[in-house]
Amino acid sequence: MCLLSSAEGAPKKNRQNQRKSNSQDKEIRAKRSECDHTVNSWGPDCNTAGAIERENCILRCVSTECYTEVYGDDALEEGEVDTIRGRNFRNCARTELKNEKQAREAARKAEREAAKKADEEAAAKAAEGGVDSDGKLFDESK
């Protein structure tokens, strides 16, 4: 009988998705840690609040949009453990993070393409007008 561990038997794509998820989770944890320090400056509702109120402040800091979508007007209450909404919040935050990264990558790509096009247009104009790429006139008779 042959037994495979979950890592050995898992399809490659699932492992790649797992790595992406772990990377996103690290970024979310870093954001959460950053928020843990910044909620102190949010005023008395967050910095002198109990553990659950502080947790709600941290979750809002991590992602206001996801907090509103998942928790809405029904915030966590003292002693409440809601793993389903916690999982939904993490999934929402991962999706938000992924979308932000894609938007930044698209903006960088557009900037590179615009710069490349501007360089090509400048080179074409320079060739037409007897100017090199540095904008200096050159003598064709030499």
Contacts in CASP RR format, 6 or more apart in sequence:
PFRMAT RR
TARGET T0000
AUTHOR 0000-0000-0000
METHOD contacts of the structure
MODEL  1
MCLLSSAEGAPKKNRQNQRKSNSQDKEIRAKRSECDHTVNSWGPDCNTAG
AIERENCILRCVSTECYTEVYGDDALEEGEVDTIRGRNFRNCARTELKNE
KQAREAARKAEREAAKKADEEAAAKAAEGGVDSDGKLFDESK
7 15 0 8 1.000
10 18 0 8 1.000
21 94 0 8 1.000
24 94 0 8 1.000
24 97 0 8 1.000
24 98 0 8 1.000
25 90 0 8 1.000
25 94 0 8 1.000
27 97 0 8 1.000
28 62 0 8 1.000
28 90 0 8 1.000
28 93 0 8 1.000
28 94 0 8 1.000
28 97 0 8 1.000
31 61 0 8 1.000
31 62 0 8 1.000
32 58 0 8 1.000
32 62 0 8 1.000
35 57 0 8 1.000
35 58 0 8 1.000
35 61 0 8 1.000
35 62 0 8 1.000
36 58 0 8 1.000
38 61 0 8 1.000
39 46 0 8 1.000
39 47 0 8 1.000
39 54 0 8 1.000
39 57 0 8 1.000
39 58 0 8 1.000
39 61 0 8 1.000
40 46 0 8 1.000
40 47 0 8 1.000
41 47 0 8 1.000
42 57 0 8 1.000
42 61 0 8 1.000
45 53 0 8 1.000
45 57 0 8 1.000
46 53 0 8 1.000
46 54 0 8 1.000
46 57 0 8 1.000
47 54 0 8 1.000
49 57 0 8 1.000
51 78 0 8 1.000
52 76 0 8 1.000
52 77 0 8 1.000
52 78 0 8 1.000
52 79 0 8 1.000
52 80 0 8 1.000
55 76 0 8 1.000
56 67 0 8 1.000
56 71 0 8 1.000
56 75 0 8 1.000
56 76 0 8 1.000
59 66 0 8 1.000
59 67 0 8 1.000
59 71 0 8 1.000
59 89 0 8 1.000
60 67 0 8 1.000
62 93 0 8 1.000
63 89 0 8 1.000
63 92 0 8 1.000
63 93 0 8 1.000
63 96 0 8 1.000
65 92 0 8 1.000
65 96 0 8 1.000
66 89 0 8 1.000
66 92 0 8 1.000
66 93 0 8 1.000
66 96 0 8 1.000
67 89 0 8 1.000
69 92 0 8 1.000
70 85 0 8 1.000
70 86 0 8 1.000
70 88 0 8 1.000
70 89 0 8 1.000
70 92 0 8 1.000
71 85 0 8 1.000
71 89 0 8 1.000
76 82 0 8 1.000
122 133 0 8 1.000
123 133 0 8 1.000
125 131 0 8 1.000
126 132 0 8 1.000
126 133 0 8 1.000
126 135 0 8 1.000
130 137 0 8 1.000
130 138 0 8 1.000
130 140 0 8 1.000
131 137 0 8 1.000
131 138 0 8 1.000
132 138 0 8 1.000
END
